[in-house]
Amino acid sequence: MVENITETAEKKLKSRIRKFKKVLKDEAEKDKFFDQLGASVEIFLPTKNPEKQGDSIIFYTTAEGKIIDAEYSYNEGEENFKSIPIVDKDLDILTEVFKSNFVLE
């Protein structure tokens, strides 16, 4: 089963590289591609014992960097994991905290 996912991943990467080459050569393809693109930025927060516990904030953005969603993630190992959506009021606070070190909107 692992070999199948590896083959699939390799084929998908080759397909993506072909697409990136088209994007480089054709302005219309480039516009179409970037209109569909988004990104996420995860900020890992400091903890006293990172081997046993971790938390982070994940910002989801448009291609231009405009934040469209965010979530807080907390884990105590692979089996004890929880993500919680961050609401607008709290998102405003986080944007303000991180704006001097990160360019987020």
Gaussian input, Z-matrix of N, CA and C with variables (Angstrom, degrees):
# hf/3-21g

backbone

0 1
 N
 C     1     B1
 C     2     B2     1     A1
 N     3     B3     2     A2     1     D1
 C     4     B4     3     A3     2     D2
 C     5     B5     4     A4     3     D3
 N     6     B6     5     A5     4     D4
 C     7     B7     6     A6     5     D5
 C     8     B8     7     A7     6     D6
 N     9     B9     8     A8     7     D7
 C    10    B10     9     A9     8     D8
 C    11    B11    10    A10     9     D9
 N    12    B12    11    A11    10    D10
 C    13    B13    12    A12    11    D11
 C    14    B14    13    A13    12    D12
 N    15    B15    14    A14    13    D13
 C    16    B16    15    A15    14    D14
 C    17    B17    16    A16    15    D15
 N    18    B18    17    A17    16    D16
 C    19    B19    18    A18    17    D17
 C    20    B20    19    A19    18    D18
 N    21    B21    20    A20    19    D19
 C    22    B22    21    A21    20    D20
 C    23    B23    22    A22    21    D21
 N    24    B24    23    A23    22    D22
 C    25    B25    24    A24    23    D23
 C    26    B26    25    A25    24    D24
 N    27    B27    26    A26    25    D25
 C    28    B28    27    A27    26    D26
 C    29    B29    28    A28    27    D27
 N    30    B30    29    A29    28    D28
 C    31    B31    30    A30    29    D29
 C    32    B32    31    A31    30    D30
 N    33    B33    32    A32    31    D31
 C    34    B34    33    A33    32    D32
 C    35    B35    34    A34    33    D33
 N    36    B36    35    A35    34    D34
 C    37    B37    36    A36    35    D35
 C    38    B38    37    A37    36    D36
 N    39    B39    38    A38    37    D37
 C    40    B40    39    A39    38    D38
 C    41    B41    40    A40    39    D39
 N    42    B42    41    A41    40    D40
 C    43    B43    42    A42    41    D41
 C    44    B44    43    A43    42    D42
 N    45    B45    44    A44    43    D43
 C    46    B46    45    A45    44    D44
 C    47    B47    46    A46    45    D45
 N    48    B48    47    A47    46    D46
 C    49    B49    48    A48    47    D47
 C    50    B50    49    A49    48    D48
 N    51    B51    50    A50    49    D49
 C    52    B52    51    A51    50    D50
 C    53    B53    52    A52    51    D51
 N    54    B54    53    A53    52    D52
 C    55    B55    54    A54    53    D53
 C    56    B56    55    A55    54    D54
 N    57    B57    56    A56    55    D55
 C    58    B58    57    A57    56    D56
 C    59    B59    58    A58    57    D57
 N    60    B60    59    A59    58    D58
 C    61    B61    60    A60    59    D59
 C    62    B62    61    A61    60    D60
 N    63    B63    62    A62    61    D61
 C    64    B64    63    A63    62    D62
 C    65    B65    64    A64    63    D63
 N    66    B66    65    A65    64    D64
 C    67    B67    66    A66    65    D65
 C    68    B68    67    A67    66    D66
 N    69    B69    68    A68    67    D67
 C    70    B70    69    A69    68    D68
 C    71    B71    70    A70    69    D69
 N    72    B72    71    A71    70    D70
 C    73    B73    72    A72    71    D71
 C    74    B74    73    A73    72    D72
 N    75    B75    74    A74    73    D73
 C    76    B76    75    A75    74    D74
 C    77    B77    76    A76    75    D75
 N    78    B78    77    A77    76    D76
 C    79    B79    78    A78    77    D77
 C    80    B80    79    A79    78    D78
 N    81    B81    80    A80    79    D79
 C    82    B82    81    A81    80    D80
 C    83    B83    82    A82    81    D81
 N    84    B84    83    A83    82    D82
 C    85    B85    84    A84    83    D83
 C    86    B86    85    A85    84    D84
 N    87    B87    86    A86    85    D85
 C    88    B88    87    A87    86    D86
 C    89    B89    88    A88    87    D87
 N    90    B90    89    A89    88    D88
 C    91    B91    90    A90    89    D89
 C    92    B92    91    A91    90    D90
 N    93    B93    92    A92    91    D91
 C    94    B94    93    A93    92    D92
 C    95    B95    94    A94    93    D93
 N    96    B96    95    A95    94    D94
 C    97    B97    96    A96    95    D95
 C    98    B98    97    A97    96    D96
 N    99    B99    98    A98    97    D97
 C   100   B100    99    A99    98    D98
 C   101   B101   100   A100    99    D99
 N   102   B102   101   A101   100   D100
 C   103   B103   102   A102   101   D101
 C   104   B104   103   A103   102   D102
 N   105   B105   104   A104   103   D103
 C   106   B106   105   A105   104   D104
 C   107   B107   106   A106   105   D105
 N   108   B108   107   A107   106   D106
 C   109   B109   108   A108   107   D107
 C   110   B110   109   A109   108   D108
 N   111   B111   110   A110   109   D109
 C   112   B112   111   A111   110   D110
 C   113   B113   112   A112   111   D111
 N   114   B114   113   A113   112   D112
 C   115   B115   114   A114   113   D113
 C   116   B116   115   A115   114   D114
 N   117   B117   116   A116   115   D115
 C   118   B118   117   A117   116   D116
 C   119   B119   118   A118   117   D117
 N   120   B120   119   A119   118   D118
 C   121   B121   120   A120   119   D119
 C   122   B122   121   A121   120   D120
 N   123   B123   122   A122   121   D121
 C   124   B124   123   A123   122   D122
 C   125   B125   124   A124   123   D123
 N   126   B126   125   A125   124   D124
 C   127   B127   126   A126   125   D125
 C   128   B128   127   A127   126   D126
 N   129   B129   128   A128   127   D127
 C   130   B130   129   A129   128   D128
 C   131   B131   130   A130   129   D129
 N   132   B132   131   A131   130   D130
 C   133   B133   132   A132   131   D131
 C   134   B134   133   A133   132   D132
 N   135   B135   134   A134   133   D133
 C   136   B136   135   A135   134   D134
 C   137   B137   136   A136   135   D135
 N   138   B138   137   A137   136   D136
 C   139   B139   138   A138   137   D137
 C   140   B140   139   A139   138   D138
 N   141   B141   140   A140   139   D139
 C   142   B142   141   A141   140   D140
 C   143   B143   142   A142   141   D141
 N   144   B144   143   A143   142   D142
 C   145   B145   144   A144   143   D143
 C   146   B146   145   A145   144   D144
 N   147   B147   146   A146   145   D145
 C   148   B148   147   A147   146   D146
 C   149   B149   148   A148   147   D147
 N   150   B150   149   A149   148   D148
 C   151   B151   150   A150   149   D149
 C   152   B152   151   A151   150   D150
 N   153   B153   152   A152   151   D151
 C   154   B154   153   A153   152   D152
 C   155   B155   154   A154   153   D153
 N   156   B156   155   A155   154   D154
 C   157   B157   156   A156   155   D155
 C   158   B158   157   A157   156   D156
 N   159   B159   158   A158   157   D157
 C   160   B160   159   A159   158   D158
 C   161   B161   160   A160   159   D159
 N   162   B162   161   A161   160   D160
 C   163   B163   162   A162   161   D161
 C   164   B164   163   A163   162   D162
 N   165   B165   164   A164   163   D163
 C   166   B166   165   A165   164   D164
 C   167   B167   166   A166   165   D165
 N   168   B168   167   A167   166   D166
 C   169   B169   168   A168   167   D167
 C   170   B170   169   A169   168   D168
 N   171   B171   170   A170   169   D169
 C   172   B172   171   A171   170   D170
 C   173   B173   172   A172   171   D171
 N   174   B174   173   A173   172   D172
 C   175   B175   174   A174   173   D173
 C   176   B176   175   A175   174   D174
 N   177   B177   176   A176   175   D175
 C   178   B178   177   A177   176   D176
 C   179   B179   178   A178   177   D177
 N   180   B180   179   A179   178   D178
 C   181   B181   180   A180   179   D179
 C   182   B182   181   A181   180   D180
 N   183   B183   182   A182   181   D181
 C   184   B184   183   A183   182   D182
 C   185   B185   184   A184   183   D183
 N   186   B186   185   A185   184   D184
 C   187   B187   186   A186   185   D185
 C   188   B188   187   A187   186   D186
 N   189   B189   188   A188   187   D187
 C   190   B190   189   A189   188   D188
 C   191   B191   190   A190   189   D189
 N   192   B192   191   A191   190   D190
 C   193   B193   192   A192   191   D191
 C   194   B194   193   A193   192   D192
 N   195   B195   194   A194   193   D193
 C   196   B196   195   A195   194   D194
 C   197   B197   196   A196   195   D195
 N   198   B198   197   A197   196   D196
 C   199   B199   198   A198   197   D197
 C   200   B200   199   A199   198   D198
 N   201   B201   200   A200   199   D199
 C   202   B202   201   A201   200   D200
 C   203   B203   202   A202   201   D201
 N   204   B204   203   A203   202   D202
 C   205   B205   204   A204   203   D203
 C   206   B206   205   A205   204   D204
 N   207   B207   206   A206   205   D205
 C   208   B208   207   A207   206   D206
 C   209   B209   208   A208   207   D207
 N   210   B210   209   A209   208   D208
 C   211   B211   210   A210   209   D209
 C   212   B212   211   A211   210   D210
 N   213   B213   212   A212   211   D211
 C   214   B214   213   A213   212   D212
 C   215   B215   214   A214   213   D213
 N   216   B216   215   A215   214   D214
 C   217   B217   216   A216   215   D215
 C   218   B218   217   A217   216   D216
 N   219   B219   218   A218   217   D217
 C   220   B220   219   A219   218   D218
 C   221   B221   220   A220   219   D219
 N   222   B222   221   A221   220   D220
 C   223   B223   222   A222   221   D221
 C   224   B224   223   A223   222   D222
 N   225   B225   224   A224   223   D223
 C   226   B226   225   A225   224   D224
 C   227   B227   226   A226   225   D225
 N   228   B228   227   A227   226   D226
 C   229   B229   228   A228   227   D227
 C   230   B230   229   A229   228   D228
 N   231   B231   230   A230   229   D229
 C   232   B232   231   A231   230   D230
 C   233   B233   232   A232   231   D231
 N   234   B234   233   A233   232   D232
 C   235   B235   234   A234   233   D233
 C   236   B236   235   A235   234   D234
 N   237   B237   236   A236   235   D235
 C   238   B238   237   A237   236   D236
 C   239   B239   238   A238   237   D237
 N   240   B240   239   A239   238   D238
 C   241   B241   240   A240   239   D239
 C   242   B242   241   A241   240   D240
 N   243   B243   242   A242   241   D241
 C   244   B244   243   A243   242   D242
 C   245   B245   244   A244   243   D243
 N   246   B246   245   A245   244   D244
 C   247   B247   246   A246   245   D245
 C   248   B248   247   A247   246   D246
 N   249   B249   248   A248   247   D247
 C   250   B250   249   A249   248   D248
 C   251   B251   250   A250   249   D249
 N   252   B252   251   A251   250   D250
 C   253   B253   252   A252   251   D251
 C   254   B254   253   A253   252   D252
 N   255   B255   254   A254   253   D253
 C   256   B256   255   A255   254   D254
 C   257   B257   256   A256   255   D255
 N   258   B258   257   A257   256   D256
 C   259   B259   258   A258   257   D257
 C   260   B260   259   A259   258   D258
 N   261   B261   260   A260   259   D259
 C   262   B262   261   A261   260   D260
 C   263   B263   262   A262   261   D261
 N   264   B264   263   A263   262   D262
 C   265   B265   264   A264   263   D263
 C   266   B266   265   A265   264   D264
 N   267   B267   266   A266   265   D265
 C   268   B268   267   A267   266   D266
 C   269   B269   268   A268   267   D267
 N   270   B270   269   A269   268   D268
 C   271   B271   270   A270   269   D269
 C   272   B272   271   A271   270   D270
 N   273   B273   272   A272   271   D271
 C   274   B274   273   A273   272   D272
 C   275   B275   274   A274   273   D273
 N   276   B276   275   A275   274   D274
 C   277   B277   276   A276   275   D275
 C   278   B278   277   A277   276   D276
 N   279   B279   278   A278   277   D277
 C   280   B280   279   A279   278   D278
 C   281   B281   280   A280   279   D279
 N   282   B282   281   A281   280   D280
 C   283   B283   282   A282   281   D281
 C   284   B284   283   A283   282   D282
 N   285   B285   284   A284   283   D283
 C   286   B286   285   A285   284   D284
 C   287   B287   286   A286   285   D285
 N   288   B288   287   A287   286   D286
 C   289   B289   288   A288   287   D287
 C   290   B290   289   A289   288   D288
 N   291   B291   290   A290   289   D289
 C   292   B292   291   A291   290   D290
 C   293   B293   292   A292   291   D291
 N   294   B294   293   A293   292   D292
 C   295   B295   294   A294   293   D293
 C   296   B296   295   A295   294   D294
 N   297   B297   296   A296   295   D295
 C   298   B298   297   A297   296   D296
 C   299   B299   298   A298   297   D297
 N   300   B300   299   A299   298   D298
 C   301   B301   300   A300   299   D299
 C   302   B302   301   A301   300   D300
 N   303   B303   302   A302   301   D301
 C   304   B304   303   A303   302   D302
 C   305   B305   304   A304   303   D303
 N   306   B306   305   A305   304   D304
 C   307   B307   306   A306   305   D305
 C   308   B308   307   A307   306   D306
 N   309   B309   308   A308   307   D307
 C   310   B310   309   A309   308   D308
 C   311   B311   310   A310   309   D309
 N   312   B312   311   A311   310   D310
 C   313   B313   312   A312   311   D311
 C   314   B314   313   A313   312   D312

   B1=1.4535
   B2=1.5280
   B3=1.3280
   B4=1.4599
   B5=1.5202
   B6=1.3453
   B7=1.4612
   B8=1.5214
   B9=1.3202
   B10=1.4621
   B11=1.5258
   B12=1.3224
   B13=1.4591
   B14=1.5225
   B15=1.3239
   B16=1.4624
   B17=1.5186
   B18=1.3273
   B19=1.4675
   B20=1.5230
   B21=1.3088
   B22=1.4626
   B23=1.5226
   B24=1.3357
   B25=1.4698
   B26=1.5277
   B27=1.3220
   B28=1.4661
   B29=1.5258
   B30=1.3332
   B31=1.4725
   B32=1.5281
   B33=1.3217
   B34=1.4681
   B35=1.5221
   B36=1.3343
   B37=1.4520
   B38=1.5298
   B39=1.3287
   B40=1.4703
   B41=1.5259
   B42=1.3283
   B43=1.4598
   B44=1.5318
   B45=1.3225
   B46=1.4681
   B47=1.5234
   B48=1.3258
   B49=1.4644
   B50=1.5285
   B51=1.3342
   B52=1.4801
   B53=1.5284
   B54=1.3409
   B55=1.4679
   B56=1.5317
   B57=1.3380
   B58=1.4643
   B59=1.5315
   B60=1.3313
   B61=1.4630
   B62=1.5276
   B63=1.3464
   B64=1.4698
   B65=1.5260
   B66=1.3237
   B67=1.4690
   B68=1.5224
   B69=1.3241
   B70=1.4654
   B71=1.5243
   B72=1.3211
   B73=1.4667
   B74=1.5261
   B75=1.3238
   B76=1.4629
   B77=1.5257
   B78=1.3266
   B79=1.4726
   B80=1.5291
   B81=1.3385
   B82=1.4657
   B83=1.5313
   B84=1.3332
   B85=1.4694
   B86=1.5276
   B87=1.3139
   B88=1.4632
   B89=1.5284
   B90=1.3348
   B91=1.4652
   B92=1.5240
   B93=1.3243
   B94=1.4641
   B95=1.5289
   B96=1.3338
   B97=1.4617
   B98=1.5280
   B99=1.3223
   B100=1.4643
   B101=1.5240
   B102=1.3321
   B103=1.4561
   B104=1.5311
   B105=1.3216
   B106=1.4641
   B107=1.5309
   B108=1.3048
   B109=1.4666
   B110=1.5146
   B111=1.3042
   B112=1.4567
   B113=1.5181
   B114=1.3124
   B115=1.4597
   B116=1.5238
   B117=1.3159
   B118=1.4580
   B119=1.5204
   B120=1.3161
   B121=1.4558
   B122=1.5171
   B123=1.3261
   B124=1.4614
   B125=1.5205
   B126=1.3144
   B127=1.4537
   B128=1.5216
   B129=1.3271
   B130=1.4561
   B131=1.5247
   B132=1.3087
   B133=1.4566
   B134=1.5284
   B135=1.3428
   B136=1.4665
   B137=1.5329
   B138=1.3312
   B139=1.4650
   B140=1.5260
   B141=1.3235
   B142=1.4598
   B143=1.5268
   B144=1.3089
   B145=1.4569
   B146=1.5351
   B147=1.3306
   B148=1.4648
   B149=1.5330
   B150=1.3247
   B151=1.4655
   B152=1.5305
   B153=1.3253
   B154=1.4670
   B155=1.5249
   B156=1.3198
   B157=1.4680
   B158=1.5183
   B159=1.3269
   B160=1.4496
   B161=1.5094
   B162=1.3148
   B163=1.4622
   B164=1.5187
   B165=1.3173
   B166=1.4618
   B167=1.5114
   B168=1.3166
   B169=1.4597
   B170=1.5218
   B171=1.3141
   B172=1.4610
   B173=1.5221
   B174=1.3429
   B175=1.4612
   B176=1.5253
   B177=1.3159
   B178=1.4615
   B179=1.5275
   B180=1.3383
   B181=1.4605
   B182=1.5197
   B183=1.3281
   B184=1.4617
   B185=1.5273
   B186=1.3158
   B187=1.4673
   B188=1.5288
   B189=1.3302
   B190=1.4663
   B191=1.5289
   B192=1.3344
   B193=1.4511
   B194=1.5207
   B195=1.3110
   B196=1.4662
   B197=1.5311
   B198=1.3268
   B199=1.4614
   B200=1.5255
   B201=1.3357
   B202=1.4564
   B203=1.5294
   B204=1.3333
   B205=1.4599
   B206=1.5212
   B207=1.3335
   B208=1.4625
   B209=1.5189
   B210=1.3261
   B211=1.4571
   B212=1.5288
   B213=1.3258
   B214=1.4580
   B215=1.5199
   B216=1.3274
   B217=1.4622
   B218=1.5165
   B219=1.3212
   B220=1.4599
   B221=1.5147
   B222=1.3448
   B223=1.4577
   B224=1.5168
   B225=1.3089
   B226=1.4653
   B227=1.5211
   B228=1.3242
   B229=1.4559
   B230=1.5200
   B231=1.3169
   B232=1.4670
   B233=1.5234
   B234=1.3264
   B235=1.4588
   B236=1.5265
   B237=1.3019
   B238=1.4635
   B239=1.5136
   B240=1.3273
   B241=1.4649
   B242=1.5217
   B243=1.3296
   B244=1.4657
   B245=1.5147
   B246=1.3325
   B247=1.4681
   B248=1.5214
   B249=1.3245
   B250=1.4614
   B251=1.5254
   B252=1.3445
   B253=1.4715
   B254=1.5221
   B255=1.3231
   B256=1.4604
   B257=1.5257
   B258=1.3265
   B259=1.4654
   B260=1.5216
   B261=1.3251
   B262=1.4690
   B263=1.5208
   B264=1.3258
   B265=1.4653
   B266=1.5296
   B267=1.3223
   B268=1.4646
   B269=1.5257
   B270=1.3173
   B271=1.4644
   B272=1.5238
   B273=1.3185
   B274=1.4727
   B275=1.5284
   B276=1.3345
   B277=1.4689
   B278=1.5239
   B279=1.3301
   B280=1.4697
   B281=1.5256
   B282=1.3054
   B283=1.4590
   B284=1.5242
   B285=1.3214
   B286=1.4644
   B287=1.5287
   B288=1.3341
   B289=1.4728
   B290=1.5263
   B291=1.3170
   B292=1.4600
   B293=1.5260
   B294=1.3217
   B295=1.4641
   B296=1.5290
   B297=1.3163
   B298=1.4670
   B299=1.5289
   B300=1.3386
   B301=1.4491
   B302=1.5199
   B303=1.3203
   B304=1.4553
   B305=1.5154
   B306=1.3190
   B307=1.4544
   B308=1.5223
   B309=1.3366
   B310=1.4547
   B311=1.5166
   B312=1.3196
   B313=1.4664
   B314=1.5127
   A1=111.04
   A2=118.37
   A3=121.77
   A4=110.52
   A5=117.10
   A6=119.79
   A7=111.10
   A8=117.39
   A9=120.36
   A10=111.54
   A11=117.17
   A12=119.68
   A13=110.23
   A14=117.06
   A15=120.82
   A16=110.26
   A17=116.97
   A18=120.83
   A19=110.86
   A20=115.92
   A21=120.57
   A22=110.54
   A23=116.87
   A24=120.60
   A25=110.76
   A26=118.22
   A27=121.39
   A28=111.11
   A29=117.35
   A30=121.02
   A31=110.64
   A32=116.44
   A33=120.61
   A34=110.61
   A35=117.53
   A36=120.68
   A37=110.72
   A38=117.90
   A39=121.25
   A40=110.40
   A41=116.70
   A42=120.98
   A43=110.75
   A44=116.51
   A45=120.37
   A46=111.42
   A47=117.64
   A48=121.09
   A49=110.17
   A50=117.43
   A51=120.15
   A52=110.34
   A53=115.93
   A54=121.01
   A55=110.46
   A56=117.50
   A57=120.86
   A58=110.90
   A59=117.15
   A60=120.66
   A61=110.37
   A62=117.12
   A63=120.96
   A64=110.62
   A65=115.68
   A66=121.26
   A67=110.47
   A68=116.71
   A69=120.75
   A70=112.49
   A71=117.34
   A72=121.79
   A73=114.04
   A74=117.69
   A75=120.70
   A76=110.45
   A77=116.15
   A78=121.43
   A79=112.29
   A80=117.83
   A81=120.89
   A82=110.72
   A83=116.16
   A84=120.54
   A85=110.76
   A86=116.06
   A87=121.43
   A88=110.36
   A89=116.59
   A90=120.78
   A91=111.08
   A92=116.52
   A93=121.83
   A94=110.61
   A95=116.63
   A96=121.74
   A97=111.33
   A98=117.64
   A99=120.56
   A100=112.95
   A101=118.33
   A102=120.32
   A103=111.58
   A104=116.53
   A105=121.64
   A106=112.85
   A107=117.16
   A108=121.82
   A109=112.69
   A110=115.55
   A111=123.25
   A112=108.00
   A113=116.90
   A114=120.34
   A115=109.47
   A116=115.06
   A117=119.68
   A118=108.47
   A119=114.30
   A120=121.98
   A121=106.49
   A122=116.19
   A123=119.90
   A124=108.98
   A125=115.95
   A126=122.11
   A127=107.19
   A128=115.41
   A129=121.07
   A130=108.78
   A131=115.64
   A132=121.53
   A133=110.08
   A134=117.31
   A135=119.61
   A136=111.25
   A137=115.61
   A138=121.48
   A139=109.29
   A140=116.08
   A141=120.92
   A142=111.51
   A143=117.30
   A144=121.12
   A145=110.00
   A146=118.30
   A147=121.02
   A148=114.49
   A149=118.38
   A150=120.20
   A151=111.77
   A152=116.42
   A153=120.58
   A154=113.78
   A155=117.00
   A156=119.77
   A157=109.16
   A158=116.24
   A159=120.77
   A160=111.40
   A161=115.35
   A162=119.82
   A163=109.10
   A164=114.17
   A165=119.64
   A166=110.21
   A167=114.13
   A168=122.40
   A169=106.75
   A170=116.03
   A171=121.32
   A172=108.12
   A173=115.55
   A174=121.91
   A175=108.24
   A176=117.68
   A177=122.91
   A178=107.28
   A179=116.02
   A180=120.04
   A181=112.09
   A182=114.24
   A183=121.51
   A184=107.42
   A185=116.75
   A186=120.79
   A187=111.65
   A188=116.91
   A189=121.20
   A190=112.24
   A191=117.99
   A192=121.07
   A193=114.58
   A194=117.97
   A195=121.88
   A196=108.77
   A197=117.04
   A198=121.24
   A199=109.16
   A200=115.84
   A201=120.51
   A202=112.25
   A203=116.81
   A204=120.84
   A205=108.24
   A206=116.57
   A207=120.81
   A208=109.16
   A209=115.30
   A210=120.05
   A211=110.17
   A212=114.24
   A213=122.41
   A214=106.79
   A215=117.29
   A216=121.57
   A217=109.47
   A218=114.95
   A219=122.11
   A220=108.07
   A221=117.28
   A222=118.68
   A223=111.58
   A224=112.62
   A225=122.79
   A226=106.93
   A227=116.35
   A228=122.21
   A229=110.23
   A230=115.83
   A231=120.77
   A232=113.91
   A233=117.10
   A234=120.21
   A235=113.68
   A236=117.74
   A237=122.59
   A238=108.87
   A239=115.13
   A240=122.07
   A241=109.13
   A242=116.21
   A243=120.56
   A244=110.36
   A245=116.98
   A246=123.15
   A247=108.68
   A248=114.96
   A249=121.18
   A250=108.11
   A251=118.31
   A252=119.91
   A253=110.83
   A254=115.90
   A255=121.53
   A256=108.00
   A257=116.36
   A258=121.59
   A259=110.85
   A260=116.48
   A261=123.13
   A262=113.99
   A263=117.61
   A264=120.84
   A265=110.47
   A266=117.31
   A267=121.48
   A268=111.20
   A269=116.87
   A270=120.80
   A271=110.45
   A272=117.17
   A273=120.63
   A274=111.14
   A275=116.90
   A276=121.28
   A277=110.18
   A278=116.99
   A279=120.59
   A280=111.89
   A281=117.25
   A282=120.69
   A283=110.14
   A284=116.49
   A285=121.30
   A286=111.31
   A287=117.29
   A288=121.36
   A289=110.95
   A290=117.63
   A291=121.14
   A292=114.94
   A293=118.72
   A294=119.58
   A295=114.06
   A296=118.74
   A297=119.07
   A298=112.13
   A299=117.89
   A300=121.72
   A301=114.07
   A302=116.67
   A303=122.53
   A304=108.24
   A305=117.54
   A306=120.27
   A307=107.78
   A308=115.71
   A309=123.27
   A310=108.42
   A311=116.35
   A312=121.07
   A313=110.11
   D1=-39.38
   D2=179.88
   D3=-62.51
   D4=-39.65
   D5=179.22
   D6=-62.28
   D7=-36.48
   D8=178.94
   D9=-64.19
   D10=-42.56
   D11=179.66
   D12=-69.27
   D13=-33.75
   D14=177.14
   D15=-65.53
   D16=-45.76
   D17=177.54
   D18=-61.43
   D19=-44.45
   D20=179.57
   D21=-61.48
   D22=-44.12
   D23=179.54
   D24=-63.40
   D25=-41.49
   D26=179.28
   D27=-64.48
   D28=-42.41
   D29=177.82
   D30=-64.04
   D31=-41.48
   D32=-179.75
   D33=-65.18
   D34=-41.07
   D35=177.58
   D36=-61.28
   D37=-44.44
   D38=178.16
   D39=-60.48
   D40=-40.97
   D41=177.76
   D42=-63.01
   D43=-43.37
   D44=178.80
   D45=-63.93
   D46=-40.20
   D47=178.64
   D48=-62.53
   D49=-41.27
   D50=176.20
   D51=-59.84
   D52=-42.05
   D53=178.71
   D54=-63.51
   D55=-43.62
   D56=179.15
   D57=-61.49
   D58=-37.22
   D59=177.83
   D60=-63.78
   D61=-40.71
   D62=176.46
   D63=-62.65
   D64=-41.18
   D65=179.97
   D66=-60.95
   D67=-39.35
   D68=179.47
   D69=-67.96
   D70=-30.68
   D71=-174.11
   D72=-92.27
   D73=-23.43
   D74=-170.57
   D75=-129.70
   D76=117.28
   D77=-177.50
   D78=-61.80
   D79=-36.04
   D80=178.43
   D81=-65.84
   D82=-41.82
   D83=176.29
   D84=-62.94
   D85=-38.80
   D86=179.50
   D87=-62.98
   D88=-47.63
   D89=178.83
   D90=-60.43
   D91=-45.88
   D92=-179.73
   D93=-61.06
   D94=-43.93
   D95=-179.24
   D96=-63.26
   D97=-49.57
   D98=-175.91
   D99=-72.38
   D100=-21.96
   D101=174.30
   D102=-66.37
   D103=-26.22
   D104=-177.56
   D105=-95.71
   D106=-7.54
   D107=-170.69
   D108=-84.10
   D109=145.01
   D110=172.93
   D111=-140.74
   D112=175.08
   D113=-179.37
   D114=-147.55
   D115=163.95
   D116=171.87
   D117=-133.72
   D118=147.21
   D119=178.29
   D120=-126.68
   D121=124.18
   D122=178.43
   D123=-109.32
   D124=128.67
   D125=178.36
   D126=-110.80
   D127=115.73
   D128=179.11
   D129=-84.87
   D130=126.46
   D131=-176.41
   D132=-88.79
   D133=146.64
   D134=-179.17
   D135=-67.39
   D136=141.43
   D137=177.49
   D138=-134.36
   D139=158.69
   D140=-179.81
   D141=-71.57
   D142=-31.66
   D143=-177.17
   D144=-136.23
   D145=77.56
   D146=-173.85
   D147=-64.69
   D148=-17.93
   D149=177.56
   D150=-72.12
   D151=-25.28
   D152=-175.89
   D153=-109.50
   D154=-23.14
   D155=-174.13
   D156=-149.74
   D157=141.62
   D158=176.82
   D159=-149.78
   D160=155.08
   D161=173.40
   D162=-147.28
   D163=156.35
   D164=-177.14
   D165=-154.81
   D166=166.42
   D167=173.88
   D168=-119.36
   D169=131.04
   D170=179.17
   D171=-114.51
   D172=121.87
   D173=175.92
   D174=-101.89
   D175=131.41
   D176=175.11
   D177=-105.73
   D178=130.75
   D179=-174.02
   D180=-130.36
   D181=165.22
   D182=168.74
   D183=-78.84
   D184=174.51
   D185=178.05
   D186=-60.97
   D187=-26.66
   D188=-179.81
   D189=-82.14
   D190=-6.82
   D191=179.56
   D192=95.85
   D193=6.29
   D194=178.72
   D195=-76.58
   D196=123.59
   D197=-179.81
   D198=-70.08
   D199=127.15
   D200=179.26
   D201=-113.62
   D202=-15.51
   D203=-179.36
   D204=-166.36
   D205=161.28
   D206=177.18
   D207=-155.43
   D208=156.71
   D209=175.70
   D210=-147.30
   D211=155.01
   D212=175.57
   D213=-104.65
   D214=133.24
   D215=178.47
   D216=-120.40
   D217=136.00
   D218=178.62
   D219=-129.56
   D220=136.86
   D221=177.42
   D222=-145.19
   D223=148.80
   D224=172.86
   D225=-126.76
   D226=55.69
   D227=-175.13
   D228=103.55
   D229=172.63
   D230=-175.55
   D231=-63.16
   D232=-30.82
   D233=-175.49
   D234=-90.24
   D235=-16.36
   D236=179.07
   D237=-114.75
   D238=86.18
   D239=-173.91
   D240=-136.29
   D241=138.24
   D242=178.16
   D243=-145.08
   D244=134.60
   D245=172.82
   D246=-114.41
   D247=138.54
   D248=-178.75
   D249=-128.59
   D250=129.20
   D251=176.76
   D252=-61.89
   D253=145.63
   D254=176.98
   D255=-100.41
   D256=124.88
   D257=-177.13
   D258=-80.40
   D259=164.97
   D260=-173.27
   D261=-52.60
   D262=-46.83
   D263=-177.92
   D264=-60.85
   D265=-46.44
   D266=178.95
   D267=-69.61
   D268=-33.81
   D269=177.89
   D270=-63.72
   D271=-38.78
   D272=176.62
   D273=-60.47
   D274=-41.08
   D275=178.99
   D276=-64.29
   D277=-46.20
   D278=-179.44
   D279=-64.25
   D280=-40.18
   D281=177.71
   D282=-60.37
   D283=-42.92
   D284=179.03
   D285=-64.46
   D286=-43.09
   D287=-178.84
   D288=-61.37
   D289=-45.00
   D290=-172.29
   D291=-91.45
   D292=-6.56
   D293=-173.08
   D294=-67.08
   D295=-24.37
   D296=179.69
   D297=-76.31
   D298=-20.39
   D299=-179.34
   D300=-112.23
   D301=-19.08
   D302=-179.68
   D303=-133.24
   D304=146.24
   D305=176.24
   D306=-92.50
   D307=99.58
   D308=179.20
   D309=-129.92
   D310=146.34
   D311=178.06
   D312=-121.03

